[in-house]
Structures are given as structure tokens and as C-alpha cells.
Amino acid sequence: MKTNQQLLVIGLVCALVSATGPAQASDRVTSGDVTFEKPVKPAPVSPESRTAETKNADKGTAKSDHDYDHCLALVKEDPQAALDYALEWQVSTKQVSLAARHCAALAMSALGRHHNAAILLSEVALAMDNSPEVPKEARAEAYAQVADAWMLANDREKALTAIDQALAFDPQSDYLMTRANIHALAKNWNDVRIDTGKILAELPTDAEALTLRATAYRNLGALDAALEDANRALEIAPHNLTALLERGRIKAAKLDMPGARADWQQVLSFAREMGLTNDPRAVAAQEFLDMGDARTGGTAQ
């Protein structure tokens, strides 16, 4: 999941001191044993109070003794401890803490509770969206995190809606790549081709985009174009396992089985060198080699 912390901290701070709450949020959001109340519109505050609150929010405290950076660090070290910390943080504050909610959502995702994480991240993004002070780049990053969460929750429709919102705020290549991957999961190959094409128009040496467009071209039957993209990706990143695996598939589709086997063997060789023998790409390469050997009666090496 994307964690552009600087952007999100800016957005969370702005939303925390805004007089606009997430008015469209549901009354309650329940995530297993976790229930958050709908935020209420805060009472007007004086400039002096607003300044003090902003300083606290900058430190991640938001009128509490809790720290946002510490909570994020816990997500990496001990997600359950991070979730407990975020929940205690929320309970200890009189007003809703978007920082606490955001940290709780990331902890849930780390614990595999992707659907619950997506719901909470959606509320955070909506609260930021409803705060005029939040920069558009921070709103975009929030929706991109929502898209990632829905992808992990296997809800491609909601993921696509979220990434479209991110792109509406900031049409950057990372978000286009996310949308291309969502389209790939749905096997919408022409949409994949279009989005990766937009990325490559600005970043012609993006090996990841070249590889994904090669996959799209292969599935669309444009094998020469697919091979050209795969070759280019490997010129840029010779050890890219995804590109090697894909080029092997393209060569197989073009009935160049010796060339395909050479690429798949290279995947296995590089995977061993990098300590990635159990990587899904290495596993797939071995399966392709085994299928070819089963047809010829040979043995994979």
C-alpha cells in the first residue's frame, strides 16, 4: 500500500483543523471488534486555539499524548500493537482523530483485514476531501490508498472508483499504473494498453509499464508489439523477472519454444541469485518449463 507520509500528514493536519467534517460518512463504521462513531462538526474555535491545535496536529498529537509517527512505526513492527494504540488514541480524544483512524486502517491492512481497512481509509479520504484546506495532492494520495486497500480486498469495482478519484486530483504515473493493474486483474486489456501508453508517453523508460503493456498486447493478439515492449523493458532492466517471464510467454505464443525456455530458465537462474526461489514468477517459470517437458518427455533443469 502507498504510504506517502508527508502528503498524508499535511492532509490530515488540514482536515483536523477544518470546520468541515465528513458529513456524508455513515453513522457508524464497524470493523470487527472496532467501532468508530461518526465525526461531528466541531464548534468554532478562536484563532489562538486553532494555532495551538495545528501545532499539536503537526506533531501527530491532535490534543492527545499520542504520536502519529510512532503509530506508523508500530504498523511495521507489530500491527496488532499499532491497532491497539490507534484505538486507545481515538478513545482518549474528545474529537475524532483522523490520524488515529488512518493508522488503525494501515494496521488492519497489515493484519490482513483488507475490507475493514478499505472502509476506514475511505472515511479518512472523504474527510480530507471535504476539507477545503487539504492540498489536492494529499487528497489524491488518500484515494490511492483506498484503491490499494480495495484491490487487496478483491473489490476491483470500488478500487477503480477510488483510483479514478485520485487521478482526478493528480494525474500522475503512479496512479495510472495502479489503474492499469486494476484493469489487468479484470482482463480489460485495451484499457491496460491505453493507461500504460499514457505513462510511457511521459516516461518511455518505465520498465514496469513496458512489461504490463507487453502483457496487454499479447492478450490482444499483437505479438510483435508485445515482443518489442518486452525486449525494451529488458534492455532497461535485464534482471526484471516479470519482463523475462512475459517475454517467454510471448515467444511461446509466437511458437518460439527454444526462446521461451531460455527466458524461463533465466528467470529461475536470476531468482536463485537473488534468493527468490519461491517467488511466484519463479514458480510460474518452472511450471511453464515442466509443461513443455511433459509434452516432449524431457526433464526440466
Secondary structure, 3 states (H helix, E strand, C coil): CCCCHHHHHHHHHHHHHCCCCCCCCCCEEEECCEEEECCCCCCCCCHHHHHHHHHHHHCCCCCCCCCHHHHHHHHHHCHHHHHHHHHHHHHHCCCCCHHHHHHHHHHHHHCCCHHHHHHHHHHHHHHHHCCCCCCHHHHHHHHHHHHHHHHHCCCHHHHHHHHHHHHHHCCCHHHHHHHHHHHHHCCCHHHHHHHHHHHHHHCCCCHHHHHHHHHHHHHHCCHHHHHHHHHHHHHHCCCCHHHHHHHHHHHHHCCCHHHHHHHHHHHHHHHHHCCCCCCHHHHHHHHHHHHHHHHHCCCCC
